[in-house]
Amino acid sequence: MSKPLIHIAWEGDSKEVLSAFPSEVKSTFGFSLRRLQNGELPRCGVRPMASVGKGVWELKTDDVRTWYRVMYLSQIRGVIYVLHAFEKDTTKTDRRDVEIAKDRLKVIHQRLREGGKSQ
């Protein structure tokens, strides 16, 4: 018997932004998110984002044009919360992107305290 699939909750415009990424980038992130749902490691670069909050990770990939990132909150109550998807063109993550992820993380924590699960 297989274990139930972990749900993915998309916060803010993260799903729309990721959907606008080039096909190869979308495929890389989609495959990595599916692996996370199955309790496996992603196939792209990943790093902890303690600057955003505890349990927040960043998926990383790139193409010839730019770098792409997806920040997510690791599984809580069977849900992976995708906080933010964005492009960047420098090695440093823009303060605005960190703040967007932090704000969405606060909203999730508030919902969880109130007994909600996802959007």
N, C-alpha and C positions, 0 to 999 in steps of 0.2 A: 504494500500500500504506500503510495507516495504522499509526501507531506504537502499541505496546502501551499499554494503559491502566495508569496508575500505581495501585498497590494502596493501600488505606487500612487502617491497623491501629488499632484502638480500644484504648486503654489504660484499665485500671481500669474504672470504671463510666461512662465518658464516653458510650458509645453509649446506655446506658439513660437517662442524664440527658437527653441531647439528644432521645431519643424521647418524653420526657415534656413537652417544650416545646410550646406552642400550635402548631397546624397551620401557620399562616403563618410562624412563626419556624423550624420544622423545614424547611419548604420553602425558605426563604431560605438557611439553612445547607447544606442538601442540595444545592441548585443551585450554591452557591459551592464546595463541596467537589468536586462533579463538574467544575466549571471548572478547579479546581486539578489534578485528575487528568488533564485534557486539556492541561495546560500553559498555561492561560489565567488571567487575573486574576479574583479573586472578584467577585461583584456586590454584596457588602455591604461595610461598613467593614472595614478591616484595618490593623493596626499591628504593628510589631516589638515583641517582648517580651524585650528584652535582660536585664531583671531576672530572667527565668526561665533563659535560656541562649541561646547562639549558634544562630541559625537557627530560633528559636521566634517564631511569629506569633499574633496574636489576631484572630479574626473577630468582628465586632460588629454587633448589631442590637438593636432594642427594639420595644416595643409600649406601649400606654397604661399598662400596669401596671408594667413594670420593664425593665431592660437585660439582654441575654443575651450570653454570650461563649462562644467555643470556642477553646481554645489548641491549636496544633498545631506539630509539628516539620516544617519543610519537607523535601522529598523527600531521602531517603538510600537508595541502592540500589533505587530504584523503589518506595519506600514513603513515604507521608505518614502520620505518627504523630499521631493525635488524642490529646492529653495529658489534656485536662480540659474539661468543659462545665459551665457554672454560670450562675446568675442573680446580679445585684447591684443594689443600690438606692442606691448612692452613686457619685460620679465616681471614687473611688479603688478599685482592686482590692484586696480583702481579702487580708491577709498569708497567711491559711490557703489561699486559692485559689492564690496564687503558690507556696507550699510544696508543695501537692499536685502541681502541674505540674512543679516542680523534682525531686521525688522520682520521679515517673514518667519524667522525662527521664534520670535517673541509671540507672534500671532498663533503659531502652532502650540506653543507651551500654554498659552491662555486657553485655547480650545480644549487641550487635553485636561487642564485643570477643571474646566467646566463639564467634562465628561464626553466631549465630542471626539470623533475619530479623525475625520478628514473633511474636506470641503464638500 
